[in-house]
Amino acid sequence: MDNQLEYYSETGTYRDRFDEGLPEIMGAYSLFRKKVYQEGALSLKFKRLIALACGLQTGCTRCIQGQTKDAVAAGASKKEILEAVAVATVMGGTAVSAETWRVVKVLEEMGKW
């Protein structure tokens, strides 16, 4: 089974290269993303948990990996992450359930499981 954090890092390199090909467009997107993830009415931790659930809903591998990692960095506990994943699973059914292993693997790789 592939290392999820290595996969995330490696694919991020290619995403960054893509961004370099469209600096004005992707620069605007990057600024938007940074603004969204600032503290506001919702805490950064809560935003990352929402983003993790959304990533699971869409089946986005990088989103699942990155948002799990970022939720931990924002202070989310294992239990909070698992509850966010449970909400995504109840809303998305087996398609979401099939990807929950990635969350467990990332938490293991980070020493949080």
C-alpha positions as CSV (number, residue, x, y, z in Angstrom):
1,M,0.0,0.0,0.0
2,D,1.5,3.3,-1.0
3,N,2.5,5.9,1.5
4,Q,-0.3,8.5,1.4
5,L,1.9,11.4,2.6
6,E,4.5,10.7,-0.1
7,Y,1.9,10.5,-2.7
8,Y,0.4,13.8,-1.6
9,S,3.8,15.5,-1.7
10,E,4.8,14.1,-5.1
11,T,1.5,14.9,-6.8
12,G,1.7,18.4,-5.2
13,T,4.9,19.0,-7.1
14,Y,3.0,18.4,-10.4
15,R,0.1,20.5,-9.3
16,D,2.6,23.3,-8.6
17,R,4.1,23.0,-12.0
18,F,0.6,23.2,-13.5
19,D,0.0,26.4,-11.5
20,E,3.2,27.9,-12.9
21,G,1.8,27.4,-16.4
22,L,-1.1,29.7,-15.6
23,P,0.3,32.1,-13.0
24,E,-2.4,34.8,-13.2
25,I,-5.3,32.3,-13.1
26,M,-3.9,29.9,-10.5
27,G,-2.5,32.8,-8.5
28,A,-6.0,34.1,-8.1
29,Y,-7.2,30.7,-7.1
30,S,-4.3,30.3,-4.6
31,L,-5.2,33.7,-3.0
32,F,-8.8,32.7,-2.8
33,R,-7.9,29.4,-1.1
34,K,-5.6,31.2,1.4
35,K,-8.4,33.6,2.3
36,V,-11.0,30.8,2.7
37,Y,-8.7,29.0,5.2
38,Q,-8.2,32.1,7.5
39,E,-9.8,32.2,10.9
40,G,-13.2,33.8,10.7
41,A,-16.7,33.0,12.0
42,L,-15.5,29.4,11.6
43,S,-12.2,28.2,13.1
44,L,-9.5,26.9,10.9
45,K,-9.9,23.5,12.5
46,F,-13.6,23.4,11.7
47,K,-13.0,24.5,8.1
48,R,-10.5,21.7,7.6
49,L,-12.9,19.2,9.0
50,I,-15.6,20.4,6.6
51,A,-13.1,20.3,3.7
52,L,-12.1,16.7,4.7
53,A,-15.8,15.7,4.5
54,C,-16.2,17.5,1.2
55,G,-13.0,15.8,-0.2
56,L,-14.4,12.4,0.8
57,Q,-17.7,13.3,-0.9
58,T,-16.0,14.1,-4.2
59,G,-13.6,11.2,-4.0
60,C,-10.6,13.5,-4.3
61,T,-7.5,11.5,-3.2
62,R,-5.3,14.6,-2.7
63,C,-8.1,16.4,-0.8
64,I,-8.6,13.4,1.6
65,Q,-4.8,13.2,2.2
66,G,-4.2,16.9,2.5
67,Q,-7.2,17.8,4.5
68,T,-6.6,15.0,7.0
69,K,-3.0,16.3,7.4
70,D,-4.2,19.9,7.6
71,A,-7.0,19.1,10.1
72,V,-4.3,17.6,12.4
73,A,-2.1,20.6,11.9
74,A,-5.1,22.8,12.8
75,G,-5.5,21.0,16.1
76,A,-8.2,18.4,15.2
77,S,-8.1,15.3,17.4
78,K,-8.4,11.8,16.0
79,K,-11.9,11.6,17.3
80,E,-13.0,14.9,15.7
81,I,-11.5,13.7,12.4
82,L,-13.3,10.3,12.6
83,E,-16.6,12.0,13.4
84,A,-16.2,14.3,10.4
85,V,-15.5,11.2,8.3
86,A,-18.6,9.5,9.8
87,V,-20.8,12.5,8.8
88,A,-19.4,12.3,5.2
89,T,-20.0,8.6,5.2
90,V,-23.6,8.9,6.3
91,M,-24.2,11.5,3.6
92,G,-22.3,9.7,0.9
93,G,-22.7,6.0,1.6
94,T,-20.4,3.3,0.3
95,A,-18.6,5.6,-2.2
96,V,-17.3,7.6,0.8
97,S,-16.9,4.6,3.0
98,A,-14.6,3.0,0.4
99,E,-12.1,6.0,0.8
100,T,-12.1,6.2,4.6
101,W,-9.0,3.9,4.7
102,R,-6.9,6.9,3.4
103,V,-7.8,8.9,6.5
104,V,-6.7,6.1,8.7
105,K,-3.5,5.6,6.7
106,V,-2.6,9.3,6.9
107,L,-3.2,9.4,10.6
108,E,-1.0,6.2,11.0
109,E,1.7,7.8,9.0
110,M,1.5,10.9,11.1
111,G,1.7,8.9,14.3
112,K,-1.9,10.0,15.3
113,W,-3.6,6.6,15.1
